[in-house]
Amino acid sequence: MKLEELRKSYINISDNNPDKEWKKLESKLGDQNAYNSPVPYSKIVLSLIGALIILGGFGGVVQAAEPGDTFYPIKVLADNIVAKATNNPSLIIERRGDDVLKVSNDPKKLDDAIEHYQEAVKDSENMASSSARKEEVKKEINIQGRKFEDEARKNPASSEKLRRAASETQKGNGEVKGLKTHHFNRNK
């Protein structure tokens, strides 16, 4: 339809029955949606924004999870995926070590956290393919061991478990895939 015809149809809309005239004009115009989508794009955009907000909130809940919580396995899985995707095996040692320290006052959660920490050490050792990555893993194990020792001094109730966690990660003659690591002195 040409612009001049549309103009004439618009001018002919009478005050007597404007709804009828507008409907005629609308039928002449046809579907004017540029993408022929039955859903307006503003609704799609708003839906995507809403989904991102909900998922972001869920991500926050997952990252706040502690050992023994319902969402903790999802947190561990997400951290493992990030570590593999970024080729950063020491990341999971750091995150699980932080979890150990976070729950060091809760004996039940501490046992679960230590178990996950030890699994993280094994996983990191397996992920570390280059000698540089192996060195990073070794360094992170030592860092976490020192943190565990510091926490053991501050928290006598959990000191034995924390020191055991630090020393058990050093097993295997103190090697992380061929690299010697520091043994922790329990008398510090």
C-alpha positions in Angstrom: 0.0 0.0 0.0 1.3 3.4 -0.9 1.7 6.2 1.5 -0.9 8.4 -0.2 -3.5 5.7 0.1 -2.8 5.3 3.8 -3.1 9.1 4.2 -6.5 9.1 2.6 -7.7 6.2 4.7 -6.5 8.0 7.9 -8.3 11.2 6.8 -11.5 9.2 6.1 -11.7 7.9 9.7 -15.0 9.4 10.9 -16.0 10.4 14.3 -19.2 8.3 13.9 -17.5 4.9 14.0 -13.8 5.3 14.5 -13.2 1.7 15.7 -14.5 0.3 12.4 -12.4 2.7 10.4 -9.3 1.9 12.4 -9.8 -1.8 11.9 -10.1 -1.2 8.1 -6.9 0.7 8.1 -5.2 -1.9 10.2 -6.2 -4.6 7.8 -4.8 -2.6 4.9 -1.5 -2.2 6.7 -1.1 -5.9 7.4 1.6 -7.3 9.7 4.1 -4.6 10.3 6.3 -6.5 12.8 9.7 -6.3 11.1 10.6 -9.9 12.2 7.2 -11.4 12.1 7.5 -12.5 15.6 4.3 -13.3 17.6 6.1 -12.2 20.8 7.3 -8.6 21.2 11.0 -8.3 21.6 10.6 -6.2 24.7 9.0 -9.2 26.4 11.9 -11.5 25.3 14.5 -9.0 26.6 12.7 -8.7 29.9 12.4 -12.4 30.2 16.1 -12.9 29.6 17.0 -10.2 32.2 14.7 -11.9 34.7 16.3 -15.2 34.1 19.8 -13.8 34.5 18.7 -12.2 37.8 17.3 -15.5 39.1 20.3 -17.4 38.0 22.6 -14.8 39.5 20.8 -15.2 42.8 21.1 -18.9 42.5 24.8 -18.6 41.8 25.2 -16.5 44.9 23.4 -19.1 47.0 25.6 -21.9 45.6 28.8 -20.0 46.2 27.8 -19.3 49.8 27.2 -23.0 50.4 29.3 -24.7 53.1 30.3 -28.3 53.4 27.3 -30.4 54.3 24.9 -27.9 52.8 22.5 -29.0 50.0 24.2 -26.8 47.3 27.8 -27.6 48.3 28.3 -30.3 45.7 27.1 -27.9 43.0 29.7 -25.3 44.3 32.4 -28.0 44.2 31.4 -29.0 40.6 31.3 -25.4 39.5 34.8 -24.7 40.9 36.1 -27.9 39.2 34.7 -26.8 35.9 36.3 -23.3 36.2 39.6 -24.8 37.2 39.6 -27.1 34.2 38.4 -24.4 31.8 41.1 -22.0 32.9 43.8 -24.6 33.3 44.3 -23.5 36.9 44.4 -26.7 39.1 45.5 -24.8 42.2 42.2 -23.0 42.2 40.3 -25.9 43.6 42.9 -26.4 46.4 42.5 -22.8 47.3 38.7 -22.9 47.3 38.4 -26.1 49.3 41.1 -24.9 51.7 39.1 -21.7 52.3 36.1 -23.9 53.0 38.1 -25.9 55.6 39.0 -22.6 57.3 35.5 -21.3 57.1 34.0 -24.2 59.0 36.9 -25.0 61.3 34.6 -24.3 64.4 32.0 -26.9 63.3 33.4 -30.4 63.8 30.8 -32.1 61.5 31.2 -29.7 58.6 35.0 -29.7 59.2 35.2 -33.4 58.5 33.3 -33.0 55.2 35.4 -29.9 54.3 38.7 -31.8 54.9 37.4 -34.7 52.8 36.6 -32.4 49.9 40.0 -30.6 50.4 41.9 -33.9 50.1 39.9 -34.8 46.9 40.7 -31.4 45.5 44.4 -32.0 46.1 44.2 -35.3 44.2 42.2 -33.8 41.4 44.7 -30.9 41.1 47.6 -33.2 41.0 46.0 -35.1 38.1 45.1 -31.9 36.3 48.6 -30.4 36.6 50.1 -31.4 33.3 53.1 -29.0 32.9 55.9 -28.6 35.4 54.8 -25.0 35.9 51.3 -26.1 36.9 52.7 -28.8 39.1 54.8 -26.1 40.9 51.7 -24.0 41.4 49.9 -26.9 42.9 52.8 -27.6 45.2 52.9 -23.9 46.2 49.1 -23.8 46.9 49.3 -27.0 49.0 52.0 -25.3 51.1 50.0 -22.1 51.4 47.0 -24.0 52.6 49.1 -26.1 55.0 50.4 -22.9 56.6 46.9 -21.5 56.9 45.7 -24.8 58.5 48.6 -24.6 61.0 47.8 -20.9 61.8 44.1 -21.8 62.3 45.1 -24.9 64.4 47.0 -22.5 66.8 43.9 -20.3 67.1 41.4 -23.1 67.4 42.6 -25.8 69.8 39.3 -27.8 69.4 40.0 -28.4 65.7 43.8 -28.3 65.8 44.3 -32.1 65.4 42.0 -32.3 62.4 43.5 -29.3 60.8 47.1 -30.5 61.3 46.1 -34.0 60.0 44.5 -32.5 56.9 47.7 -30.5 56.2 50.0 -33.6 56.7 47.8 -36.0 54.8 48.0 -33.9 51.7 51.7 -34.3 51.9 51.6 -38.1 51.8 53.3 -40.0 49.0 56.8 -39.2 50.2 56.0 -35.5 49.9 55.5 -35.6 46.2 53.0 -33.9 43.9 53.5 -35.7 40.6 57.2 -35.7 41.0 57.7 -32.4 42.9 58.9 -32.4 46.5 56.7 -30.5 48.9 57.3 -29.0 52.4 56.4 -31.2 55.4 54.6 -29.4 58.1 56.0 -29.3 61.6 53.4 -30.1 64.1 55.5 -28.5 66.9 55.2 -24.9 65.6 
